Amino acid sequence: MAKYNHSFLVLASVIAGGILMLMGLFRVGRLAAKVPHSVIVGFTIGIAIVIGSSQLGEAMGIKAKMGYSFLAKLAGVAAHASEISVYAVIIALLTFLITKYLLKVSPFIPAPLIALGVGTALSATVWADKGLVLVKDRYGQIPTNYFTSTPPSLPGFSLSVIGDLAYYVVAIIFVAAVESVLCSRMADRLAENKGQPFNPNKELWGQGLVNIIIPLFNGFPHTGALARTATNIKVGALSPLAGIFKCVLKLLLALFMARYLEMVPMACIAGILLYVAQAMVKPAEVREVLGMKSRLDLGIMIYTAIMVPITDFLTGVLTALVIYAAVSFYLRRRKGSDPNISRERDQMSPVT
């Protein structure tokens, strides 16, 4: 993508968005129901590990940028262990505890906001000279000009350009569709949704709209946000209106309070996300998979939970699905020829 400008990305995203909307209309989202429960549980654990590990450097006050992958982050923390700030660690722990215990009192208490206020006050007053990493240090000034747009364009017409465009369109569709639908399914489980479950076809339709509109206003292609979805649920969101409110609130905060948001210590944000990561893993769900008589489900859960942080979301989930399908097919073919294998296949958990 480096050889193309932003307008080319906008074009790819707009095309991908249109196809995603068509996928929703033609009910392609029903395929999400065929993902095994063990993969979903392993995926949730893996994402929790990813979120937690991504915040280790910030929670420890390390100023150097960590690598992208799970192993690179661990290596980065080890390499910069001498830079660990006790003040950052205290703020991260304090934020974690304030969020955790205030939410136990009531989900209607804005626990993360209170925790951010406490952490920011400490970093701006009594610990102002302790070298804490702030949002502005990590990301620079928060932009407030929202009224710029970039139209889509094709830089010439050749087989090479069309081939690249097709590649990026397929990549956006694939990542947006798979991650968004699995994110929504994970959200249903995290929220212990007893009412109407999410509609994967509406999810695809909505993701299509987002990927058409947002890039036109200088944004990037979007998928379901795993970390933000989990955060929203774990801090008390009770309906889809929470997401709409969060959108409006973030715009207003960025527009009117950007200079104050830049003063928030990164350790404070790390504390909130560490709380989210530990809250995502539900012991009851893990015990449910452990209680299954099928060794395949147990193995797939462990495999997915390990591969998602070590590789990436797509590699971990897709290889888990391929392995699950291949082993299931093998056991189905062997069924009847060996009583033990037949019994193993019969006891496998249903796909939920």
N, C-alpha and C positions, 0 to 999 in steps of 0.2 A: 504493500500500500504506500510505501515511502515515495515511489515515483509518481504517484497521483496526488492531486490536491483534495481539499475537503469536499468540494462539489462532487467529485467522483464517489466518495463514500456516501454522500447524501443520495446520489442516484441509486447506488447498490441497496441502500437501506429502504428507499421508497419502493423499489421493485420487490424486495424481500417482504416488506410490510403488506403489499398487495397480495402476495402469494399466501402469507400467513392468514390473512382475512379469508381468502378462498378456502384454505384448509379448515378454518372454523366453520364456514358455511357447509362444507361437504363432510363435516363431522369426523375429521381425522383424529380429533382428540380422544375418541373412544379407545384408541390403542393404549392410552395411559393406564386404563383399568387392568391391562394384562401384565403390568410390572409386579413381580412378586413382592410380598410383604417384607421378606428378609432383605431384599435389595433396598427398599425404602428405609428400613431401620438402619442398615449399614451406611447408607447414603447420609442419613441425618447425623449419625455419629461422626462420619468422615468430615462433613461440613463443620460440625462443632469443633473438631480438631483444627481444621483450617482457620476458622475464625479466632480460636484461642491462640494458635501459634503466630498468627499475623500480628498479634498485639503484644507479644513478649518483649520485643525491643522497646516499644513505646512505654509499656508498664515499668520497664527498668530504666527509663530515661536515656537510652542509648541514642546518640545523635546521628550516627551513621545510618544510611539506608540499608535495610535488610534485603536479601534476595527475594525472588518471587516465590520459589517453591518452598515446600515444608522443610526439606533438608537444608536448603540454602539459608532459611531463617534460623534454624538451629545452629548452623555453622557460623552465621553472623553474630548471634548472641555469644557464642563461645569465643569468637575472635575479638569481640569488644567487651568482654566481661569486666575489664578494668575500668570501663566508663560508667558502670552501673551507678545510678544516683539513688541514694537511700530516700531522698525526698520524693522522687518520682514513684518509688515503690510504695511509700506511705500513702500518697495521693491515690494511686491505683487501688490499693487495698481499701482505703476509706470510701472511695466511690463505689466499689464493689459491695461493701457491707451496707452502706446507706441505701443503695438501690435494692438489695436483697431483702433487707428487713423492713423497710418502709412499704414495699409491695406486699409483704406478708400481713402488714396491718390492714391495707386496703389497696386494691388495684386502681382505685380512683385518685390516689395520691400521686402527683407527678414526681415520683422518686428520682428518675434520672436527671430531671431538671434541677431538683434540689441538690443532688450530688454534684452536678456540674457547677452550680453556684458556689458550693462550699469549696470545691477544688480550685476554681478560678480565683476566689477571694484569697485563699492561702497563697497561691502562686503570685498574686499581684501585690501582696502586702508583706507578711512576715517572711515569706520565702522568695521574695522578688529577686534577690541576688544569688540564688542557688543554681542558676543555669538550667532551669526547667525548659523543656522543648514545648513551644506553644504552636497552635495551629498555623499562625502566620510564619513561623520559622520553617515549618514542614512544607506548607503549600503556597506561601506567599499571600498576597492581598486577595480577598474574596471579591470577584468581579460583581458589579451591580448594573451593568448595561445589558438588559435583557431584550432590547428591541432591535437586534441585528439578525439578519437571516442570510442563508446561503442557498441559492437555487441549485438543483441538480444539473450536471452537465457531463457530457461524454467527451473526453480528450482525444478526438480523432476517431476514425472508424477503421479498424483492422482486426484480423483474426486474433492477434495477441491481446488487444484491448478487450474484445468481446469475451475471450476466454478468461481473462482476469476478472471481468465483471461477473461472469457466470460463477466463477469460483467464490467470490466474496458474497454474492447473493445466496448461494447454497450454504455457505458457512454461517451467515447471519440467520437464515431460516432454521438451520439445524440446531444451533446453539440456543436461539430464542425459544423454539418450540419445545425442545427436550427439557431445558433448564426451567422454563416457566411452568410447564405442566407438573414436573416433579416438585418444584418449589411450592406450588399450590396444594399438591397432595400432602407434602410435608406439613404445610400450614394447617390443614384440616386435622392432622394428627396432633400437632403441638397444641392447638386450641381445643382439643378434645371435642370437636364439632359433633353435636348430636342432632343437629337440624339438617337442613338441605346441604348436601356436599357440593364442593365446587364443580363448576361445569367446564371441562377441559376445552370444549369448543368455543365457549365464550372467552376463555383465557387466550386462545389462539387469535380470535377476532380482536380482542383488546390489545394484544401484543402487536398485531399488525397495524392498528391505528397509531400506537405509540411510535413504532419504527418508521411511520410515514411522517408524522408531525414533528417529533422532537428534533431529528437531524436538520430539518428545514430551519430551525432556530438555533443552529450551531451546537446542538447536542450530539450525542453519539447513539448508535444502535443500542437498544435495551433488551434485557431479559428480565424474568422474575428475579428480584433481588433477595438472595438467600439470607444474607446477614440482616438486612433491614426488615425483611418479613418476620424473621425469628425475633428480632428486637421488638418490633411492634407488638407481637403477641405476648411476649414475656413481660412487657411493661404495662399490660392491661388492656390491649385492644380487644374489643368485643364484637365489632362488625366491620364490614368494608368501609364504612364511613370514617373509620380511623385513618385509613390510607388517604382518603380525600382531605381530611383535616390536616394530616401531616404535610401533604403537598402544599396546601395554602399557607400553613404556618412556616414552612421552610422558605417559601418565596418571600413572605413578609419579614422574616428574620434576616434573610440575606439582603433585602432591600433597605431595611431601616436599622439593623443592628449588626451589620457586617463587621464594623471595627471592634465591637465587643466580642463577637464570636471568634475573632482572630486571637483573642487573649486567653482562650480556653487551653489549658495544658493538655498535651496529647496523652499523658498518663491518665487523665480523667476519662477521656474517651475510651482508653484501653480498659479501664476498670468496668465500664458499662458493658463493653463487648465481651469481656471475660465472664461477666455474670450471665450474659445471653448464651455463651458457649456452653457453660456448665448446666444451664437450665434446659438446653435443647435435648440432652440425653435423658430419656425417661427409663429408669430401671425396670418399670413394669413391662415396657415394650421389649427390652433386652431379655427379660425373664421369659416373656412369651415365646420368643424365638428359641431360647435355650430349652424351653419345655417341649418344643416340637420334636417328634420322633424321627424326623428326617434329618440325617446328617448333612444333606445337601443344603438345606436352608441355613443351618448353623454355619457351614463353611462359606456360603455366599455372603452372609452378613459380615463375617470377619474379613473376608476378602475385600468387600466393598469399602468397609470402614478403614482398611489399610491403604487401598489403592487410590481412593479419592484424595487424601492429602499428599501421598507420595508422588502421584502422577498429576492428574487434574480431574475435574468433575466428569467430563465427557469420557475420558479413557477409563476411569474407574467404573462408571455405571454401565457403559456399553460393553466392556469386556465381561463384567459380571452377568449381564443379560445373555451374552453369547455363551458363556460357560454354563449358565443355568439351562438354557435351551438345549445345548449339546448333551449335557448329562441327562436331562429329562428325556430327550429322544432316545439316548442309549438305553436307559432303564426301561423305556416303553417297548423298545425292540426286544429286550431280553425278558420282558414279562411273560410268564408262563413257562419259560425254559428252566428257571431256577426259583424255587419257592421263596428263598430268602430275598432275592432281588425283587420278586413280585410284591412281597410284603413291604419292602423298603419304598417301592414306588407308590403303593397304595396308601402309605402313611405320610406321603409328602403333603405339605400344607397346600391348601387351595390358593390359587392366585387371586389376590384381592386388589 
